[in-house]
Amino acid sequence: MRRMIPSTQALACFEAAARHESYTRAAQELALTQSAVSRQIIALEEQLGVQLFKRSRHGMVLTVAGHQYSQQVAQWLQGIERGTLDIMAHQGAGGAISIAAVPTFATRWLLPRLPQFLQQHPGVVVHIDVQTRPFAFAERLVDAAIYAGTAEQARQWPGTQATWLMDELIVPVCSPRLLEGATQRGRGRAYLTVSPPVLAQLPLLQQSTRPDGWRKWFDAAGVPAPHALDGPRYELFSMLAVAAAAGMGVALIPPMLIEDELARGELVVACDQPLKGSRAYYWMTPLATEPMPAQPALQAFGNWLKGRAAGSAINT
């Protein structure tokens, strides 16, 4: 059965013309004549049965369908080019993998540890993309994902297999200056933690994706906190870390995501009562629709990731 796949030449001409909205500039980029570009796009429109461009006073303009198709084509061509460059660079050995990950986890936990994996597997290239919500693997150029969510959310991600990596353990942290001022302590004693009732009187920083985080923490501590929902809201843990280090309030953050700030003393643990959150980190891989040979690089990365996550869970 013949697949309904246009020629690469036609797609390349269309993508360039769509990006420039000009047949002339597309022809210059591709080292073709304008008439050759025009013929390729006309043939593509005839194959699709859809008009991709319309002529205006200012030249060629994409139709609505053409605009939507151009975004897909650009992604397809980019994936083909990247795959081609990867296999050429490694001559079939090692390989390249693309991983989607939540941003703060990627920058604060994964990237600092990634050199250890690359030392063990020097022939592998790891591309990392930022993604916070479930997506269709068929529509994204990634091989696997690291997802933060509840167990139910992970199970409901269609067409995937979820492997638990580690739970999300959060602790209250703040600038040492905030504790010095709020507790009337002398300079240098801010490393001493305070009790939950004292913490309830301090300004609190909220995370917009976990709006009830402080309420759960105070409930677990058995302390009434009428202001548990008050305070400015930030979306990412990295934003909370910056705000807390600036002395704006106390934030609930997993220690593994602020290792550098804790080591430098920019943040201190305000109250040594961690709370296991409802969310965890999961290794998400697409379910194969048909038997396929395992990708050695991806399998090696997954095994390494699970091992490092287990070590972090123990240390945390």
C-alpha positions in Angstrom: 0.0 0.0 0.0 1.5 3.3 -1.1 1.7 5.9 1.7 0.3 9.3 1.3 3.7 11.0 1.9 4.7 14.0 -0.3 8.2 14.2 -1.6 10.9 15.7 0.7 11.7 18.3 -2.1 8.1 19.5 -2.2 7.9 19.8 1.6 11.3 21.6 1.8 10.1 24.1 -0.8 6.8 24.6 0.9 8.4 25.1 4.4 10.9 27.6 3.1 8.2 29.5 1.1 5.9 29.5 4.2 8.6 30.8 6.5 9.5 33.6 4.1 6.1 34.0 2.6 8.0 34.4 -0.6 8.7 32.0 -3.5 11.7 34.1 -4.5 13.4 34.0 -1.1 12.6 30.3 -0.8 14.3 29.7 -4.1 17.4 31.7 -3.1 17.7 29.7 0.2 17.3 26.3 -1.6 19.4 27.3 -4.6 16.5 26.7 -7.0 14.7 28.8 -9.5 11.4 30.5 -8.5 9.5 28.5 -11.1 10.9 25.2 -9.6 9.7 26.2 -6.2 6.3 27.2 -7.6 6.0 23.8 -9.4 6.8 21.9 -6.3 4.2 23.7 -4.3 1.5 23.4 -7.0 2.2 19.7 -7.1 1.9 19.5 -3.3 -1.4 21.4 -3.3 -2.7 19.0 -6.0 -1.7 16.0 -4.0 -3.3 17.3 -0.8 -6.4 18.8 -2.6 -5.9 21.9 -0.4 -4.9 25.4 -1.3 -1.8 26.4 0.8 -1.1 29.8 -0.6 -3.3 32.6 -1.9 -2.0 35.6 -3.9 -2.5 39.1 -2.4 -1.3 42.6 -3.3 1.8 42.0 -1.3 2.7 38.6 -2.7 1.9 35.0 -1.6 0.1 34.6 1.7 -0.5 31.4 3.6 -4.1 30.2 3.9 -5.3 29.0 7.3 -4.8 25.4 6.3 -1.3 26.3 4.9 -0.3 27.9 8.1 -1.3 24.9 10.2 0.4 22.5 7.7 3.6 24.6 7.6 4.0 24.2 11.4 3.8 20.4 11.1 6.1 20.2 8.1 8.7 22.4 9.8 8.7 20.0 12.8 8.9 16.9 10.6 11.8 18.3 8.6 13.6 19.4 11.7 13.3 15.8 13.1 14.6 14.3 9.9 17.5 16.7 9.8 18.4 16.1 13.5 18.2 12.3 13.1 20.4 12.5 10.0 23.0 14.7 11.7 23.0 12.4 14.8 23.6 9.2 12.9 26.2 10.9 10.7 28.0 12.2 13.8 28.1 8.9 15.5 28.4 6.7 12.4 25.7 4.4 13.8 27.4 4.0 17.2 26.3 5.5 20.5 23.2 7.3 19.4 21.2 10.3 20.4 18.1 10.5 22.6 15.6 13.3 23.2 14.0 13.6 26.7 11.2 15.9 27.7 11.3 17.0 31.4 9.7 19.5 33.7 11.9 22.6 33.7 13.1 23.0 37.3 13.8 19.3 37.7 15.7 19.4 34.4 17.9 22.4 35.3 18.3 21.8 39.1 18.6 18.0 39.3 19.1 16.3 36.0 21.6 18.6 34.2 24.1 18.7 37.2 24.1 14.9 37.2 24.1 14.3 33.4 27.9 14.5 33.0 28.1 11.3 35.1 26.0 9.5 32.6 28.0 10.9 29.6 31.2 9.7 31.3 29.8 6.2 31.4 28.3 6.5 27.8 30.6 8.9 25.9 29.0 8.0 22.5 25.5 9.1 23.5 24.1 12.6 23.0 21.1 13.6 25.2 18.8 16.3 24.0 16.5 17.8 26.7 13.2 19.5 25.9 10.9 21.3 28.5 7.4 19.9 28.9 5.1 20.3 31.9 2.0 18.5 30.7 1.2 15.1 29.0 1.5 15.1 25.2 1.2 12.7 22.3 4.6 11.1 21.7 3.7 10.7 18.0 3.5 14.5 17.7 6.7 15.4 19.6 10.2 14.5 18.7 11.1 13.0 22.0 11.8 9.4 23.0 10.8 9.6 26.7 9.7 12.0 29.4 10.3 12.8 33.0 6.9 13.7 34.4 5.9 15.3 37.8 2.3 14.4 38.9 0.1 12.1 40.8 0.1 8.4 40.3 -3.4 8.7 38.8 -2.3 11.4 36.4 0.7 9.2 35.3 -1.6 6.2 34.7 -4.0 8.4 32.7 -1.4 9.5 30.2 -2.6 7.6 27.1 -0.2 5.4 25.1 2.5 5.4 27.7 4.1 3.3 30.4 5.0 5.0 33.7 7.8 4.0 36.0 8.0 5.6 39.4 11.3 7.4 40.1 10.9 9.1 43.5 8.4 10.9 45.6 8.3 14.7 46.0 9.4 15.5 49.5 9.1 19.2 50.4 10.4 21.3 53.3 10.0 24.9 54.4 13.0 27.0 53.4 13.8 30.7 53.5 16.6 33.2 53.6 18.6 33.2 56.9 18.1 36.9 57.1 14.3 36.3 57.4 14.8 34.1 60.4 17.2 36.5 62.0 14.7 39.3 61.8 11.6 37.4 62.7 13.0 35.5 65.7 15.2 38.3 67.1 18.3 36.0 66.9 21.8 37.1 66.8 23.6 37.0 63.5 24.8 33.5 62.5 22.2 31.6 64.4 19.6 31.4 61.5 20.5 27.8 60.8 18.5 26.9 63.9 15.0 25.8 62.8 11.8 27.2 64.3 8.6 25.5 65.4 5.5 25.3 63.1 3.6 27.9 65.3 6.4 30.4 64.7 6.5 29.6 61.0 2.7 30.3 60.8 3.5 33.9 61.7 6.0 34.4 58.9 5.2 35.5 55.3 4.5 32.5 53.1 5.3 32.0 49.4 2.7 30.0 47.4 3.1 27.8 44.3 0.3 28.3 41.9 0.3 24.6 40.7 0.0 23.5 44.4 -2.3 26.1 45.9 -3.0 24.0 49.0 0.6 23.1 49.8 0.9 25.2 52.9 -2.5 24.1 54.2 -1.5 20.5 54.0 1.8 21.1 55.6 0.3 22.9 58.6 -2.5 20.2 58.9 0.3 17.6 59.0 2.0 19.6 61.7 -1.2 19.9 63.7 -1.0 23.7 63.8 -3.8 26.2 63.0 -2.7 28.6 60.3 -5.4 31.0 59.2 -3.0 32.6 56.7 -1.9 29.3 55.0 -3.4 30.4 51.7 -2.0 34.0 51.8 1.0 35.3 50.0 2.3 35.8 46.4 2.0 32.9 44.0 4.7 31.6 41.6 4.5 28.8 39.1 7.9 27.1 39.3 10.1 25.9 42.1 13.0 27.9 40.6 10.9 31.1 41.0 10.1 30.2 44.6 13.8 29.6 45.3 14.8 33.0 44.0 11.9 34.8 46.0 12.8 32.9 49.2 16.5 33.7 48.9 15.6 37.3 48.4 13.9 37.3 51.8 10.3 37.6 50.5 9.0 34.7 52.6 9.1 31.0 53.4 8.6 28.5 50.5 7.9 24.8 50.3 10.5 23.3 48.0 12.1 19.8 47.5 15.6 19.9 48.9 17.0 18.1 45.9 16.0 21.1 43.7 17.9 23.7 45.8 21.1 21.8 46.7 23.3 24.8 45.6 21.3 27.4 47.5 21.5 25.3 50.7 25.2 24.6 50.3 25.9 28.3 49.8 23.7 29.3 52.7 21.4 31.4 50.6 18.5 29.3 51.9 18.2 27.4 55.1 15.6 24.9 56.3 13.2 26.9 58.4 11.4 24.0 60.1 12.7 20.4 60.0 9.4 18.8 59.3 9.3 17.5 55.7 6.0 16.6 54.0 5.6 13.9 51.4 3.6 15.5 48.6 0.9 13.9 46.5 3.1 14.2 43.4 6.1 12.1 42.4 8.5 11.9 39.4 7.9 9.3 36.7 9.8 7.9 33.8 7.4 7.9 30.9 8.0 5.9 27.8 5.6 5.3 24.8 3.9 2.0 24.4 5.1 0.4 21.1 2.3 -0.5 18.8 4.4 -3.3 17.4 7.5 -5.2 18.6 10.6 -3.1 18.1 14.3 -3.6 19.0 15.2 -1.7 22.2 17.1 1.5 21.7 20.4 0.9 23.6 21.0 4.5 24.4 17.5 5.1 25.7 17.6 1.9 27.7 21.0 2.9 29.3 19.7 6.3 30.1 16.6 4.9 31.7 18.5 2.5 33.9 21.0 5.2 35.0 18.1 7.6 35.8 16.4 5.1 38.0 19.6 4.4 39.8 20.3 8.0 40.5 16.7 8.7 41.5 16.9 5.9 44.0 20.0 7.4 45.5 18.4 10.8 45.7 15.3 9.4 47.4 17.5 7.8 50.1 19.6 10.9 50.6 16.6 13.1 50.8 
